Amino acid sequence: MRRIINAVSVALLLFFGAYMYAQEPSDNRKLQQEEPKPSKGEREKPSKAEQEKPSKQESAKPAHEGQDRKTAEAKQGRAGKGAHIPDDKFRAHFGRPHTFVVNRPVIVEGQPRFQYASYWFEIVEPWPVGWAYTDSCYIDFIDGEYFLFDLLHPGVRVAVFVVD
């Protein structure tokens, strides 16, 4: 009697297992039903989702492309636009030994400016994350351009130019 009960139990389990499997189609079956296969002469077209995905080249672009473009435009626009600080005044008031605090820049024609050592400087790049206007900074002249450096964030610099 025990053998009959075991045999019936196994048969019921197999039956219900097969029944449940038949009720829920596998992912492969769903894909076959939704996407018809192209014929031999027809090229396979990318799906809508693949068409909307950016290419690897596009996705490799920086997230701040607009900022990069503004920075490049600002650099091109300031070529010859900014004034030059005479060498003797630069050595006397600028460079690593001469630190100051920007404090509160003023906005002139949509660009932030600050004054230091009787010169006005326009900030032409985005203010870096983590920098505070109360940090000790200095201005240095590198490769024909002026840059603002923050002592708390070495290696990061912000392009500035001297306003006439």
C-alpha positions in Angstrom: 0.0 0.0 0.0 2.8 2.3 0.9 4.4 1.7 -2.6 1.1 2.7 -4.3 0.9 5.9 -2.3 4.5 6.8 -3.2 4.0 6.0 -6.8 0.8 8.2 -7.0 2.6 11.0 -5.1 5.5 11.0 -7.6 3.1 10.8 -10.6 1.1 13.8 -9.2 4.3 15.8 -8.6 5.5 15.2 -12.1 2.1 16.0 -13.6 1.7 19.3 -11.7 5.3 20.2 -12.4 4.8 19.7 -16.1 1.5 21.5 -15.9 3.0 24.6 -14.2 5.9 24.6 -16.6 3.5 24.7 -19.6 1.5 27.6 -18.0 4.5 29.9 -17.8 6.5 30.2 -21.0 10.2 30.6 -20.6 12.1 33.8 -21.5 13.3 32.1 -24.7 9.7 31.4 -25.8 8.7 35.0 -25.1 11.5 36.3 -27.2 10.7 34.0 -30.1 7.1 35.1 -30.0 7.8 38.9 -29.7 10.7 39.2 -32.3 10.2 37.5 -35.6 13.4 36.2 -37.1 14.6 38.0 -40.3 14.6 36.1 -43.5 17.8 35.1 -45.1 18.0 38.0 -47.5 17.0 40.6 -44.9 19.5 42.2 -42.6 18.7 42.2 -38.9 17.7 45.7 -37.8 18.6 46.9 -34.3 15.7 47.0 -31.8 14.2 50.3 -30.7 16.1 50.1 -27.4 19.4 49.6 -29.2 18.7 52.5 -31.6 18.0 54.8 -28.6 21.2 53.8 -26.8 24.2 56.2 -27.2 27.1 54.7 -29.0 30.3 53.9 -27.0 31.9 57.0 -28.5 29.0 59.2 -27.4 28.9 57.6 -23.9 32.6 58.2 -23.5 32.1 62.0 -23.6 32.4 63.8 -20.3 29.2 64.4 -18.4 30.0 68.1 -18.3 30.3 68.6 -22.0 28.5 72.0 -21.9 30.9 73.2 -19.2 33.9 72.0 -21.3 32.6 73.9 -24.3 32.1 77.0 -22.2 35.6 76.7 -20.8 37.1 76.2 -24.3 35.1 79.2 -25.6 36.2 81.3 -22.6 39.9 80.3 -23.2 39.6 81.3 -26.9 37.7 84.5 -26.1 40.2 85.6 -23.5 43.3 85.2 -25.7 44.5 88.8 -25.9 41.5 89.9 -23.8 43.1 89.8 -20.4 45.7 92.3 -19.2 49.2 91.3 -18.2 50.6 92.0 -14.8 54.2 93.4 -15.0 56.8 91.0 -13.8 58.0 93.1 -10.8 54.4 93.6 -9.5 53.7 89.9 -10.1 56.7 88.8 -8.0 55.8 91.3 -5.3 52.1 90.2 -4.9 51.5 86.9 -6.6 52.7 83.3 -6.7 52.7 80.6 -4.0 54.1 82.8 -1.2 51.3 85.4 -1.6 48.0 83.8 -0.4 44.6 85.5 -0.1 41.0 84.7 0.3 38.6 85.3 -2.6 35.6 85.8 -0.2 32.6 87.0 -2.2 33.1 87.3 -5.9 30.9 89.8 -7.8 29.0 88.9 -10.9 29.7 91.2 -13.9 28.0 90.3 -17.2 27.3 86.8 -15.9 30.9 86.1 -14.9 32.2 86.0 -11.4 35.1 88.4 -10.5 37.2 89.2 -7.5 39.8 91.8 -6.6 43.2 91.2 -5.2 46.3 93.4 -5.1 44.5 96.2 -7.0 43.7 93.9 -9.9 40.4 92.4 -10.9 40.3 88.8 -12.0 37.5 87.1 -13.9 36.9 83.4 -13.1 36.5 81.7 -16.5 36.1 78.0 -15.4 33.6 76.4 -13.2 34.3 76.7 -9.5 35.6 73.3 -8.4 33.6 71.1 -6.0 35.0 71.2 -2.6 36.6 74.7 -2.9 35.3 77.4 -0.6 35.6 81.1 -1.2 37.2 81.3 2.3 40.1 78.9 1.4 43.5 80.4 1.1 44.4 80.8 -2.6 47.1 82.2 -4.7 47.5 83.2 -8.4 50.3 81.9 -10.6 51.3 82.5 -14.2 51.8 79.3 -16.1 52.4 79.0 -19.9 51.2 82.5 -20.6 48.0 82.1 -18.5 46.9 83.1 -15.0 45.5 80.4 -12.7 43.9 80.4 -9.3 45.2 77.6 -6.9 43.6 76.5 -3.6 46.1 75.5 -0.9 43.7 72.8 0.4 43.3 71.2 -3.0 46.8 70.9 -4.6 46.8 69.9 -8.3 43.5 71.6 -9.1 43.6 75.0 -10.8 41.0 77.4 -12.2 41.8 79.7 -15.1 41.4 83.4 -14.5 42.2 86.5 -16.5 43.1 90.0 -15.5 40.3 92.4 -16.3 41.4 95.6 -18.0 
